[in-house]
Amino acid sequence: MKRIVIALLAVVVSLALGAGLGLGGSDLYKAKTKRKLNKLKIKMVQAGVLDKDSELTVGKVIKMLRHDDQHIQRISAYALGDLGDTRAILPLVDTLGANDPVLRRIAAAALGKMNAKLAVYPLILVARDTGEKKEVRCTAICSLVRIGDTNGLRALSGLVDRGISIGPHCKSKHPEIFIASR
């Protein structure tokens, strides 16, 4: 059921991104993305994942989320969070339903790092899922705190009421979350 809901939310995120929310970018943004891609390419060539003659694009990194090797999937999810490109939001939301809990945790962290407000509801679902691994739930909670969306913060207060702790390692502009969790 959780995977179906996440898939439906991924469609909603896709429609929102397709409507023009956050697409495009300035020349400065494109230059930063290119520098980050070059650094990532060096790491991936060193890891033997990519040929040194191949060009690395955000699209290729997104496709690597579906690679057979879990290590490559994890590197890709982490890299997408670093790149911060809005095209990665939908694939990362989709990755929240993956079988690998480490990949789910990295995807949740990447969405928080990207400040992906469109991922708030899927992150709330992960945070509330009592069948989910504790590390994944905690990472989803930290990402919600980092994003700082009002709906996410309301959901967090409900989680705190049910005894789920939110540690000081979550960087936030909302100290009331930490006060409530102590």
N, CA and C of each residue as an Amber inpcrd file, in Angstrom:
protein
   546
   0.8240000  -1.1930000   0.0000000   0.0000000   0.0000000   0.0000000
   0.8690000   1.2580000   0.0000000   1.9660000   1.2350000   0.8280000
   2.8460000   2.3950000   0.9150000   3.4390000   2.7130000  -0.4470000
   3.8540000   1.6850000  -1.1880000   4.4660000   1.9030000  -2.4960000
   3.4730000   2.4960000  -3.4840000   2.2010000   2.0830000  -3.3990000
   1.1710000   2.6180000  -4.2980000   0.9570000   4.1030000  -4.0160000
   0.8860000   4.4600000  -2.7360000   0.6850000   5.8690000  -2.3630000
   1.8810000   6.7050000  -2.8030000   3.0930000   6.1790000  -2.5920000
   4.2910000   6.9150000  -3.0140000   4.3010000   7.0740000  -4.5310000
   3.8730000   6.0330000  -5.2620000   3.8130000   6.1240000  -6.7190000
   2.8100000   7.1930000  -7.1520000   1.6650000   7.2490000  -6.4910000
   0.6660000   8.2810000  -6.8180000   1.1980000   9.6740000  -6.5170000
   1.8810000   9.8060000  -5.3820000   2.4690000  11.1040000  -5.0570000
   3.5620000  11.4760000  -6.0550000   4.2790000  10.4810000  -6.5590000
   5.3020000  10.7410000  -7.5640000   4.6660000  11.3110000  -8.8300000
   3.4790000  10.8170000  -9.1850000   2.7640000  11.3490000 -10.3550000
   2.3840000  12.8040000 -10.1130000   1.9020000  13.1170000  -8.9190000
   1.5280000  14.4980000  -8.5870000   2.7470000  15.4060000  -8.6710000
   3.8800000  14.9570000  -8.1200000   5.1170000  15.7390000  -8.1890000
   5.5020000  15.9430000  -9.6430000   5.3760000  14.9000000 -10.4400000
   5.7140000  14.9920000 -11.8620000   4.8590000  16.0350000 -12.5690000
   3.5740000  16.0240000 -12.2760000   2.6790000  17.0120000 -12.8950000
   3.0360000  18.4260000 -12.4530000   3.3720000  18.5820000 -11.1790000
   3.7430000  19.9110000 -10.6700000   5.0300000  20.3970000 -11.3260000
   6.0080000  19.5040000 -11.4740000   7.2610000  19.9030000 -12.1220000
   7.0290000  20.2040000 -13.5950000   6.1850000  19.4120000 -14.2290000
   5.8780000  19.6290000 -15.6420000   5.1450000  20.9340000 -15.8710000
   4.4420000  21.4070000 -14.8550000   3.7170000  22.6680000 -14.9720000
   4.6590000  23.8660000 -14.9110000   5.9260000  23.6150000 -14.6850000
   6.8900000  24.7070000 -14.7160000   7.3780000  25.1560000 -13.3580000
   7.1070000  24.4060000 -12.3210000   7.5730000  24.8010000 -10.9970000
   9.0240000  24.4090000 -10.8250000   9.9040000  25.3410000 -10.8450000
  11.2970000  25.0650000 -10.5450000  12.1360000  24.5630000 -11.7050000
  11.6240000  24.5420000 -12.9140000  12.4370000  24.1040000 -14.0460000
  13.1960000  25.2810000 -14.6310000  14.2110000  24.9840000 -15.3620000
  15.0280000  26.0390000 -15.9620000  16.1810000  26.3740000 -15.0520000
  16.6610000  27.5950000 -15.1100000  17.7340000  27.9940000 -14.2230000
  18.6160000  29.0430000 -14.8540000  19.3410000  29.7230000 -14.0180000
  20.2240000  30.7780000 -14.4820000  21.5280000  30.1830000 -14.9760000
  22.3500000  31.0360000 -15.5950000  23.6630000  30.5890000 -16.0630000
  24.5530000  30.1870000 -14.8840000  24.4410000  30.9130000 -13.7710000
  25.2230000  30.5900000 -12.5910000  24.8470000  29.1990000 -12.0610000
  23.5410000  28.9130000 -12.0160000  23.0620000  27.6040000 -11.5700000
  23.5900000  26.5060000 -12.4910000  23.5410000  26.7400000 -13.7890000
  24.0220000  25.7500000 -14.7570000  25.5300000  25.5260000 -14.6130000
  26.2800000  26.5790000 -14.3360000  27.7250000  26.4480000 -14.1540000
  28.0470000  25.6430000 -12.8940000  27.3020000  25.9020000 -11.8170000
  27.5100000  25.1390000 -10.5870000  27.1870000  23.6630000 -10.8110000
  26.1020000  23.3900000 -11.5190000  25.7210000  22.0100000 -11.8140000
  26.8020000  21.3230000 -12.6280000  27.3590000  22.0330000 -13.6030000
  28.4080000  21.4420000 -14.4360000  29.6460000  21.1140000 -13.6050000
  30.0280000  22.0130000 -12.6890000  31.1780000  21.7490000 -11.8180000
  30.9290000  20.5260000 -10.9350000  29.7280000  20.4440000 -10.3700000
  29.3960000  19.3080000  -9.5170000  29.3790000  18.0100000 -10.3180000
  28.8770000  18.0780000 -11.5460000  28.8760000  16.8870000 -12.3970000
  30.2980000  16.4440000 -12.7200000  31.1890000  17.4010000 -12.9510000
  32.5850000  17.0530000 -13.2320000  33.2280000  16.3610000 -12.0280000
  32.9710000  16.8700000 -10.8130000  33.5040000  16.2240000  -9.6070000
  32.9310000  14.8150000  -9.4520000  31.6250000  14.6900000  -9.7110000
  30.9830000  13.3870000  -9.6200000  31.5450000  12.4240000 -10.6570000
  31.7930000  12.9290000 -11.8490000  32.3440000  12.0780000 -12.9120000
  33.6940000  11.5040000 -12.4780000  34.5260000  12.3360000 -11.8680000
  35.8420000  11.8650000 -11.3980000  35.6550000  10.7270000 -10.3900000
  34.7230000  10.8980000  -9.4410000  34.4730000   9.8590000  -8.4450000
  33.9570000   8.5750000  -9.1000000  33.0710000   8.7260000 -10.0730000
  32.4860000   7.5510000 -10.7140000  33.4960000   6.8340000 -11.6140000
  34.3830000   7.5840000 -12.2320000  35.4520000   6.9610000 -13.0300000
  36.3850000   6.1950000 -12.0970000  36.7320000   6.7990000 -10.9530000
  37.5960000   6.1240000  -9.9780000  36.9450000   4.8510000  -9.4390000
  35.6250000   4.8730000  -9.2980000  34.9130000   3.6940000  -8.7930000
  34.6940000   2.6530000  -9.8860000  35.0290000   2.9920000 -11.1310000
  34.8570000   2.0580000 -12.2380000  33.4420000   1.9840000 -12.7640000
  32.6010000   2.9470000 -12.4100000  31.2050000   2.9640000 -12.8210000
  31.0290000   3.6070000 -14.1880000  31.9450000   4.4810000 -14.5550000
  31.8020000   5.2930000 -15.7610000  33.1190000   5.3340000 -16.5150000
  33.0310000   5.3540000 -17.8490000  34.2130000   5.5390000 -18.6940000
  34.6800000   6.9810000 -18.5730000  36.0070000   7.1900000 -18.6010000
  36.4960000   8.5690000 -18.4770000  36.1700000   9.4110000 -19.7090000
  35.8430000   8.7690000 -20.8320000  35.4940000   9.5090000 -22.0460000
  34.0040000   9.8450000 -22.1130000  33.2070000   9.2710000 -21.2320000
  31.7590000   9.5040000 -21.2410000  31.4280000  10.8550000 -20.6320000
  30.3850000  11.4620000 -21.1580000  29.8890000  12.7120000 -20.5860000
  28.8380000  12.3660000 -19.5420000  28.9080000  12.9970000 -18.4010000
  27.9540000  12.7430000 -17.3280000  26.9620000  13.8990000 -17.2670000
  25.6910000  13.5620000 -17.2880000  24.6320000  14.5630000 -17.1880000
  23.7160000  14.1860000 -16.0260000  22.8850000  15.1180000 -15.6250000
  21.9250000  14.8470000 -14.5600000  21.0120000  13.6960000 -14.9800000
  20.6270000  13.6830000 -16.2280000  19.7720000  12.6100000 -16.7410000
  20.4150000  11.2410000 -16.5940000  21.7080000  11.1540000 -16.8460000
  22.4150000   9.8780000 -16.6980000  22.4840000   9.4560000 -15.2340000
  22.6890000  10.4230000 -14.3600000  22.7420000  10.1030000 -12.9320000
  21.3660000   9.6080000 -12.4720000  20.3040000  10.2200000 -12.9750000
  18.9480000   9.7780000 -12.6420000  18.7310000   8.3490000 -13.1310000
  19.1800000   8.0470000 -14.3440000  19.0330000   6.6840000 -14.8820000
  19.8000000   5.6720000 -14.0420000  20.9020000   6.1030000 -13.4310000
  21.6990000   5.1930000 -12.6050000  20.9700000   4.7840000 -11.3310000
  19.9050000   5.4970000 -10.9690000  19.0900000   5.0770000  -9.8270000
  18.4430000   3.7180000 -10.0800000  18.2970000   3.3400000 -11.3370000
  17.6640000   2.0670000 -11.7180000  18.6930000   0.9990000 -12.0970000
  19.9590000   1.2620000 -11.8270000  21.0270000   0.3120000 -12.1580000
  20.8560000  -0.9670000 -11.3330000  21.3730000  -2.0860000 -11.8190000
  21.2820000  -3.3680000 -11.1020000  22.1130000  -3.3840000  -9.8210000
  23.2060000  -2.6420000  -9.8080000  24.1200000  -2.6280000  -8.6690000
  23.6240000  -1.6240000  -7.6100000  23.3860000  -2.1270000  -6.3850000
  22.9010000  -1.2560000  -5.3060000  23.8810000  -0.1350000  -4.9800000
  25.1680000  -0.4300000  -5.0700000  26.1830000   0.5780000  -4.7670000
  26.0610000   1.7670000  -5.7240000  25.8530000   1.4820000  -6.9970000
  25.7030000   2.5480000  -7.9930000  24.4190000   3.3300000  -7.7280000
  23.3470000   2.6270000  -7.3540000  22.0900000   3.3150000  -7.0230000
  22.3020000   4.2790000  -5.8540000  23.0300000   3.8160000  -4.8490000
  23.2650000   4.6460000  -3.6650000  24.1180000   5.8670000  -3.9970000
  25.1650000   5.6670000  -4.7850000  26.0230000   6.7840000  -5.1990000
  25.2000000   7.8060000  -5.9830000  24.3430000   7.3160000  -6.8640000
  23.5190000   8.1950000  -7.6990000  22.5540000   9.0180000  -6.8550000
  21.8860000   8.3670000  -5.8890000  20.9480000   9.0840000  -5.0310000
  21.6650000  10.1700000  -4.2370000  22.8240000   9.8260000  -3.7020000
  23.6070000  10.8040000  -2.9450000  24.0180000  11.9690000  -3.8510000
  24.4760000  11.6330000  -5.0550000  24.9250000  12.6660000  -5.9960000
  23.7770000  13.5850000  -6.4020000  22.5930000  13.0290000  -6.5930000
  21.4430000  13.8630000  -6.9780000  21.0990000  14.8550000  -5.8790000
  21.2390000  14.4470000  -4.6370000  21.0280000  15.3800000  -3.5340000
  22.0540000  16.4900000  -3.5450000  23.2950000  16.1400000  -3.8710000
  24.3680000  17.1310000  -3.9740000  24.1300000  18.1050000  -5.1250000
  23.6750000  17.5740000  -6.2460000  23.4640000  18.4120000  -7.4280000
  22.3110000  19.3860000  -7.2180000  21.2660000  18.9410000  -6.5410000
  20.1490000  19.8250000  -6.2380000  19.2750000  20.1760000  -7.4200000
  19.3590000  19.4300000  -8.4910000  18.5600000  19.6930000  -9.6920000
  17.1240000  19.2190000  -9.4650000  16.1470000  20.0750000  -9.7770000
  14.7480000  19.7430000  -9.5160000  14.2610000  18.5500000 -10.3330000
  14.9270000  18.2300000 -11.4270000  14.5260000  17.0560000 -12.2200000
  14.7160000  15.7710000 -11.4250000  15.4940000  15.8070000 -10.3710000
  15.7700000  14.6130000  -9.5760000  14.7070000  14.3640000  -8.5000000
  13.8170000  15.3060000  -8.2620000  12.8340000  15.1440000  -7.1840000
  11.9460000  13.9290000  -7.4190000  11.3430000  13.8190000  -8.5840000
  10.4440000  12.7080000  -8.8810000  11.1510000  11.3520000  -8.7680000
  12.3260000  11.1560000  -9.3910000  13.0030000   9.8640000  -9.2300000
  13.3910000   9.5530000  -7.7860000  13.7610000  10.5710000  -7.0260000
  14.1130000  10.3380000  -5.6170000  12.8740000   9.9870000  -4.7890000
  11.7440000  10.6410000  -5.0790000  10.4870000  10.2890000  -4.3980000
  10.1330000   8.8350000  -4.7240000  10.2920000   8.4640000  -5.9730000
  10.0200000   7.0920000  -6.3960000  10.9450000   6.1090000  -5.6640000
  12.1720000   6.5110000  -5.4130000  13.1600000   5.6660000  -4.7420000
  12.7980000   5.4380000  -3.2770000  11.9580000   6.2730000  -2.6980000
  11.5210000   6.0590000  -1.3160000  10.7810000   4.7340000  -1.1580000
  10.3150000   4.1570000  -2.2620000   9.6260000   2.8710000  -2.2230000
  10.5110000   1.6960000  -2.6090000  11.8170000   1.9000000  -2.7310000
  12.7470000   0.8310000  -3.1310000  12.8610000  -0.2340000  -2.0440000
  13.3800000  -1.3930000  -2.4230000  13.5570000  -2.4910000  -1.4640000
  14.7340000  -2.2660000  -0.5200000  15.7520000  -1.5400000  -0.9630000
  16.9750000  -1.3310000  -0.1900000  16.7750000  -0.2030000   0.8270000
  16.8200000  -0.5130000   2.1380000  16.6010000   0.5350000   3.1400000
  17.6940000   1.6100000   3.1380000  18.9150000   1.2460000   2.7880000
  19.9930000   2.2350000   2.7310000  19.7120000   3.2230000   1.5960000
  19.2510000   2.7200000   0.4630000  18.8970000   3.5850000  -0.6710000
  17.7340000   4.4980000  -0.2970000  16.7360000   3.9620000   0.4140000
  15.5990000   4.7950000   0.8420000  16.0740000   5.9150000   1.7680000
  16.9990000   5.5830000   2.6700000  17.5200000   6.5910000   3.6100000
  18.2880000   7.6720000   2.8610000  19.1160000   7.2660000   1.8990000
  19.8900000   8.2380000   1.1170000  18.9550000   9.1220000   0.3040000
  17.8940000   8.5260000  -0.2770000  16.9280000   9.3060000  -1.0630000
  16.2110000  10.3220000  -0.1710000  15.8230000   9.9060000   1.0310000
  15.1520000  10.8320000   1.9550000  16.0820000  11.9870000   2.3270000
  17.3480000  11.6670000   2.5760000  18.3250000  12.7070000   2.9170000
  18.5500000  13.6440000   1.7430000  18.6020000  13.0900000   0.5360000
  18.8170000  13.9140000  -0.6580000  17.6600000  14.8850000  -0.8660000
  16.4410000  14.4200000  -0.6390000  15.2740000  15.3040000  -0.7930000
  15.3180000  16.4440000   0.2270000  15.7580000  16.1400000   1.4360000
  15.9070000  17.2000000   2.4410000  16.9890000  18.1840000   2.0660000
  18.0950000  17.6490000   1.5580000  19.2150000  18.5060000   1.1570000
  18.8090000  19.4400000   0.0170000  17.9250000  18.9320000  -0.8480000
  17.4540000  19.7270000  -1.9880000  16.3550000  20.7130000  -1.5860000
  15.8910000  20.6190000  -0.3280000  14.7830000  21.4460000   0.1360000
  13.5560000  21.2590000  -0.7560000  13.2650000  19.9850000  -1.0710000
  12.2210000  19.6230000  -2.0190000  10.8440000  19.6580000  -1.3630000
  10.1980000  20.8140000  -1.4090000   8.8790000  20.9670000  -0.7950000
   7.8470000  20.0370000  -1.4180000   8.0490000  19.6740000  -2.6850000
   7.1250000  18.7510000  -3.3460000   7.2220000  17.3310000  -2.7790000
   8.2530000  17.0510000  -2.0120000   8.4430000  15.7110000  -1.4430000
   7.9670000  15.6170000   0.0030000   7.3220000  16.6490000   0.5130000
   6.9090000  16.6630000   1.9180000   5.9640000  15.5040000   2.2240000
   4.9240000  15.3110000   1.4160000   3.9420000  14.2650000   1.7270000
   4.5280000  12.8550000   1.6350000   5.3370000  12.5380000   0.6180000
   5.9730000  11.2110000   0.6400000   6.8890000  11.0300000   1.8560000
   7.5910000  12.0790000   2.2620000   8.4570000  11.9880000   3.4400000
   7.6310000  11.7850000   4.7160000   6.4650000  12.4260000   4.7910000
   5.5730000  12.2260000   5.9390000   5.1350000  10.7580000   6.0000000
   4.7970000  10.1910000   4.8370000   4.3960000   8.7790000   4.8030000
   5.5050000   7.8720000   5.3230000   6.7260000   8.1430000   4.9050000
   7.8670000   7.3350000   5.3590000   8.0680000   7.5180000   6.8610000
   7.9780000   8.7460000   7.3390000   8.1870000   9.0290000   8.7640000
   7.1280000   8.3590000   9.6340000   5.9090000   8.2490000   9.1290000
   4.8100000   7.6600000   9.9060000   4.7550000   6.1360000   9.8250000
   5.4350000   5.5580000   8.8550000   5.3510000   4.1160000   8.6070000
   6.0570000   3.3350000   9.7130000   5.2840000   2.6960000  10.5750000
   5.8630000   1.9560000  11.6990000   6.5820000   0.6900000  11.2450000
   6.3320000   0.2260000  10.0260000   7.0290000  -0.9360000   9.4870000
   8.3740000  -0.5920000   8.8660000   8.6660000   0.7000000   8.7630000
   9.9230000   1.1620000   8.1510000  11.0520000   1.0720000   9.1720000
  12.2740000   0.8950000   8.6770000  13.4440000   0.8580000   9.5530000
  13.6100000   2.2140000  10.2470000  14.0860000   2.1770000  11.4810000
  14.2220000   3.3850000  12.2970000  15.1150000   4.4220000  11.6260000
  16.2300000   3.9850000  11.0290000  17.1650000   4.9240000  10.3950000
  16.5080000   5.6750000   9.2370000  15.6670000   4.9640000   8.4800000
  14.9890000   5.5940000   7.3420000  13.9620000   6.5940000   7.8510000
  13.2000000   6.2080000   8.8720000  12.2010000   7.1150000   9.4490000
  12.8650000   8.3630000  10.0130000  13.9580000   8.1830000  10.7370000
  14.6650000   9.3330000  11.3220000  15.2040000  10.2620000  10.2460000
  15.7130000   9.6850000   9.1620000  16.2220000  10.5110000   8.0670000
  15.0850000  11.2860000   7.4070000  13.9300000  10.6320000   7.2370000
  12.7620000  11.3250000   6.6660000  12.3400000  12.4710000   7.5760000
  12.3590000  12.2360000   8.8790000  11.9980000  13.2820000   9.8440000
  12.9790000  14.4450000   9.7480000  14.2670000  14.1360000   9.6940000
  15.2800000  15.1970000   9.5780000  15.0950000  15.9900000   8.2950000
  14.7390000  15.3140000   7.2190000  14.5140000  16.0050000   5.9480000
  13.2970000  16.9170000   6.0400000  12.2530000  16.4520000   6.7040000
  11.0710000  17.3020000   6.8930000  11.4160000  18.5420000   7.7050000
  12.2250000  18.3570000   8.7340000  12.6530000  19.5020000   9.5480000
  13.4610000  20.4620000   8.6920000  14.3610000  19.9110000   7.8940000
  15.2230000  20.7410000   7.0520000  14.4180000  21.5280000   6.0170000
  13.4110000  20.8800000   5.4370000  12.5750000  21.5420000   4.4380000
  11.7600000  22.6500000   5.1040000  11.2280000  22.3720000   6.2920000
  10.5390000  23.4120000   7.0620000   9.1510000  23.7620000   6.5800000
   8.5350000  22.9260000   5.7660000   7.1800000  23.1690000   5.2810000
   6.1890000  23.0560000   6.4460000   5.1890000  23.9140000   6.4650000
   4.2160000  23.9450000   7.5580000   3.5260000  22.6000000   7.7420000
   3.0960000  21.9640000   6.6410000   2.4160000  20.6730000   6.7520000
   3.3500000  19.5980000   7.3240000   4.5890000  19.6320000   6.9020000
   5.5660000  18.6780000   7.4190000   5.8160000  18.8850000   8.8960000
   5.8750000  20.1490000   9.3180000   6.1120000  20.4480000  10.7370000
   4.9210000  20.0310000  11.5960000   3.6940000  20.1900000  11.0540000
   2.5110000  19.7190000  11.7880000   2.5590000  18.2040000  11.9590000
   2.9410000  17.5180000  10.8940000   3.0530000  16.0530000  10.9690000
   4.1160000  15.6490000  11.9820000   5.1960000  16.4080000  12.0430000
   6.2670000  16.1050000  12.9970000   5.7880000  16.2570000  14.4320000
   4.9810000  17.2750000  14.6910000   4.4920000  17.4540000  16.0610000
   3.6180000  16.2670000  16.4520000   2.8610000  15.7250000  15.5000000
   2.0730000  14.5250000  15.7780000   2.9500000  13.3270000  16.0700000
   4.0710000  13.2130000  15.3730000   4.9920000  12.1060000  15.6120000
   5.6480000  12.2310000  16.9770000   5.9930000  13.4500000  17.3580000
   6.6060000  13.6810000  18.6720000   5.6130000  13.2980000  19.7620000
   4.3350000  13.6150000  19.5500000   3.3050000  13.2540000  20.5210000
   3.2170000  11.7380000  20.6960000   3.5490000  10.9810000  19.6370000
   3.4870000   9.5180000  19.7140000   4.8080000   8.9170000  20.1830000
   5.7440000   9.7650000  20.6100000   6.9620000   9.2650000  21.2250000
   8.1360000   9.0560000  20.2860000   8.0550000   9.5530000  19.0610000
   9.1840000   9.4250000  18.1430000  10.1050000  10.6100000  18.3850000
  11.3750000  10.3270000  18.6390000  12.3010000  11.4020000  18.9840000
  12.9180000  12.0110000  17.7390000  13.1700000  13.2810000  17.8160000
  13.8450000  14.0220000  16.7580000  15.1010000  14.5860000  17.3870000
  16.2360000  14.1110000  16.9330000  17.4980000  14.4740000  17.5640000
  18.0350000  15.8170000  17.1420000  19.0460000  16.3060000  17.8590000
  19.6450000  17.6030000  17.5540000  20.4770000  17.5860000  16.2740000
  20.6920000  16.3870000  15.6760000  21.4710000  16.3250000  14.4410000
  20.6780000  16.8470000  13.2500000  19.3730000  17.0550000  13.4270000
  18.5590000  17.6380000  12.3540000  18.7930000  19.1460000  12.3430000
  19.3410000  19.6540000  11.2470000  19.5740000  21.0900000  11.1450000
  18.2510000  21.7680000  10.8060000  17.8680000  22.7220000  11.5890000
  16.5570000  23.3200000  11.3880000  16.5310000  24.7870000  11.7750000
  15.5840000  25.4740000  11.1430000  15.3000000  26.8450000  11.5300000
  14.1400000  26.8500000  12.5230000  13.7480000  25.6740000  12.9800000
  12.5740000  25.5340000  13.8340000  12.9550000  24.8890000  15.1610000
  13.5220000  25.6710000  16.1000000  13.9570000  25.1020000  17.3790000
  12.8100000  24.5460000  18.2100000  11.5750000  24.9640000  17.9380000
  10.4460000  24.4570000  18.7230000  10.2780000  22.9460000  18.5420000
  10.7330000  22.4130000  17.4120000  10.6700000  20.9700000  17.1850000
  11.5530000  20.2600000  18.2130000  12.7570000  20.8110000  18.4470000
  13.6680000  20.1770000  19.3810000  13.1620000  20.3010000  20.8060000
  12.5820000  21.4360000  21.1450000  12.0390000  21.6290000  22.4810000
  10.9270000  20.6210000  22.7360000  10.0550000  20.4300000  21.7220000
   8.9370000  19.5010000  21.8690000   9.4120000  18.0640000  21.9790000
  10.5710000  17.7510000  21.4190000  11.0100000  16.3600000  21.4030000
  11.7850000  15.9590000  22.6470000  12.1050000  16.8820000  23.5090000
  12.9000000  16.5470000  24.7050000  12.0560000  16.0570000  25.8340000
